[in-house]
């Protein structure tokens, strides 16, 4: 599953990027201007940590469907 991560403010964006890089989670796409990241699978603990840092996470079904074709 691929996820969209949207930070609510620039500080939250920087915190999330730092967290993901520290955990070694690959970022598939990032836009600092839009405060947007695309990531692959996330463990539940990481999911909770990212949302606690001020970001919204939503499934990116577009890429999930392409992977099954």
C-alpha positions as CSV (number, residue, x, y, z in Angstrom):
1,X,0.0,0.0,0.0
2,X,1.2,3.5,-0.8
3,X,0.3,6.5,1.4
4,X,0.0,10.2,1.0
5,X,1.4,12.2,3.9
6,X,0.2,15.9,4.1
7,X,1.9,18.0,6.8
8,X,-0.3,20.7,8.3
9,X,2.5,23.3,8.4
10,X,6.2,23.7,7.4
11,X,7.5,22.7,10.8
12,X,5.5,19.5,10.8
13,X,6.7,18.7,7.3
14,X,10.4,19.1,8.4
15,X,9.7,16.9,11.5
16,X,8.1,14.2,9.4
17,X,10.9,14.2,6.8
18,X,13.5,13.9,9.5
19,X,11.6,11.1,11.2
20,X,11.2,9.1,8.0
21,X,14.8,9.5,7.1
22,X,15.9,8.5,10.6
23,X,13.8,5.4,10.4
24,X,15.1,4.5,6.9
25,X,11.6,4.6,5.4
26,X,11.9,5.4,1.7
27,X,10.1,8.6,0.5
28,X,8.8,7.9,-3.0
29,X,7.8,11.5,-3.7
30,X,8.2,14.8,-1.9
31,X,7.1,18.4,-2.3
32,X,8.2,20.8,0.3
33,X,6.1,23.6,-1.3
34,X,2.9,21.5,-0.9
35,X,4.1,19.9,2.3
36,X,3.4,16.5,0.7
37,X,5.2,13.1,0.8
38,X,4.4,9.8,-0.7
39,X,5.6,6.7,1.1
40,X,5.1,2.9,0.9
41,X,4.0,0.6,3.7
42,X,4.2,2.1,7.2
43,X,4.2,0.1,10.5
44,X,1.4,1.1,12.9
45,X,3.8,2.7,15.3
46,X,5.3,4.9,12.6
47,X,1.7,5.7,11.4
48,X,0.8,7.0,14.9
49,X,4.1,8.9,15.2
50,X,3.7,10.7,11.9
51,X,0.1,11.8,12.8
52,X,1.3,12.9,16.2
53,X,3.8,15.2,14.5
54,X,1.0,17.0,12.7
55,X,0.5,15.2,9.4
56,X,-2.5,13.6,7.8
57,X,-2.0,10.2,6.2
58,X,-4.4,8.8,3.6
59,X,-4.1,5.7,1.4
60,X,-3.1,6.4,-2.2
61,X,-5.4,3.9,-4.0
62,X,-4.3,5.0,-7.5
63,X,-1.0,3.3,-7.0
64,X,-2.5,0.3,-5.1
65,X,-4.7,-0.5,-8.1
66,X,-1.8,-0.2,-10.6
67,X,0.3,-2.6,-8.6
68,X,-2.5,-5.3,-8.9
69,X,-2.9,-5.1,-12.7
